[in-house]
Amino acid sequence: MTMKLTRLCIYPKDVQRITGKSEKASRRLLHRIKASLGKQEHQFITTDEFASHTGIKEELVLQYITD
């Protein structure tokens, strides 16, 4: 049996697809999420963290980043 792997990290392009915001606005949103979570600049935002911060269900987020 093979298991389908999905990405765990959210990138600005994913935020653009999900929210319809520009790339710059998407980067700002990810930066604000990192700041609120106390993450350092080199650390990633996970799909779970993004979903809980924005209020979007994680299943929907995963649908948009799967490609």
Order of alpha helices (4+ residues) and beta strands (2+ residues): alpha-alpha-alpha-alpha
